[in-house]
Amino acid sequence: MFRIHSLSAVATLAVVLCYAAPVPAQTIISEWSSVKTPAAPELKPVTLDPKTTAILVMDLVKQTCNNERRPRCVASIPKIEKLVGAARAQGVMLISTTVPSVPITDTLPAVAPKDNDPVVTAAVNKFTLGDKDTGLQKMLKDKGITSVVLVGTATHGAVLFTSSEAALRGFNVIVPVDGMSGDGQVAYDEQAVAYILAHAPVISPKITLTSIDMIKF
């Protein structure tokens, strides 16, 4: 009898403790203000073979890369211009992109494509447009490209989705953080994407975060 009563008391106490214990937040929204920012990903130097490397210059058009909408994009242009110039000097393949309804001629002059540069038109994933292939994979494969460097805007659009897709398709992906830009005055878009690219399952082993000054050909 004592054993039965003892077990009953233990069970009752467990139930009480269960209800008395703090209940963890159910969603990230509940915890939003208390989430601690993780350590910044490490930037790594990269040395690339010009013959097997392509640079994607994505959506740097006047409609979005301006001081009113994306001032951080405007600030990134001098460094991207430097990267593009160095790449041209080494014969690196350069591919420019734009979004549907915006002509590639609206690309900012400092980083605009030359006559022979291929152009891709797509939304956030430059490999596809709706259910159609944009031809980007074929462009890269036909030139023997194994590594792609992605710069452009928006960080949480073209950079995030195209770099993820490129990694899934087997390319080595290099993302210079000073060549990607998000919306508005704040840097949260860029921070979130840098973290995802550095830590996401499957894709992160194929992605290297770096800076433009750390890229050599």
Residue, then its C-alpha position, 0 to 999 in steps of 0.5 A: m500500500f505504501r508503495i502504491h501511495s508513494l508512486s502516486a505522490v511521485a506522479t502527482l509531483a511530476v505533473v505539478l513540476c511539468y506545469a510549473a516549469p517555464v514554457p519555451a517560446q513556440t516560434i521565433i517571433s516570440e523570441w525575436s527580441s532575445v535572440k543573440t547574434p551569432a559570430a560573424p562567418e570567417l572570410k577566406p582568401v581565394t585564388l581562382d583560375p581565370k579559365t574556369t571562373a565566371i563572375l555574375v554581375m547581378d541586377l545592378v540597374k538604376q531602378t534598384c541600385n540607387n540612393e533612395r532604395r538601396p544606398r548600400c548597393v551604390a556604395s558597393i559599386p566602386k569595389i565591384e567595378k574594381l573586380v570586373g576590371a581585374a576579371r576582364a584583364q585576366g580574360v575571366m568570363l563575365i555574365s550580367t543579369t537583369v530582371p524581367s521588364v528591366p532592360i540590361t541597358d539600365t545597368l549602372p555604367a561603371v559595371a555595365p556589360k560589354d558587347n560580347d558579355p552574355v546576359v541573363t534575364a530572370a527573377v531571383n534565381k538566375f538559372t530559371l525563369g518560371d518553369k523555363d531554363t535561362g540557359l545560364q547552366k549551359m553558358l557556364k558548362d560550355k566554357g568549362i566553368t567550375s567556379v562562379v563569383l556572385v556580386g549584385t543586389a539584392t542580397h536576399g534575392a539574387v545573391l541568396f537564391t542564385s548562389s544556393e542554386a549554383a552550389l546545388r548544381g555542383f559549382n564552387v561558389i564565391v560570394p564577396v560580402d562587400g559586393m552584395s547589398g540589401d534593401g534600405q539603410v540597414a544591413y540585416d538582409e546582408q547579415a542574415v544571408a551571410y549566415i545562411l550561406a555559411h551554415a545552410p545544410v548541403i550548400s555551405p560546403k560549396i560556398t566561400l564567403t570572402s571580400i573583393d580584395m581577397i580575390k586573386f586570379 
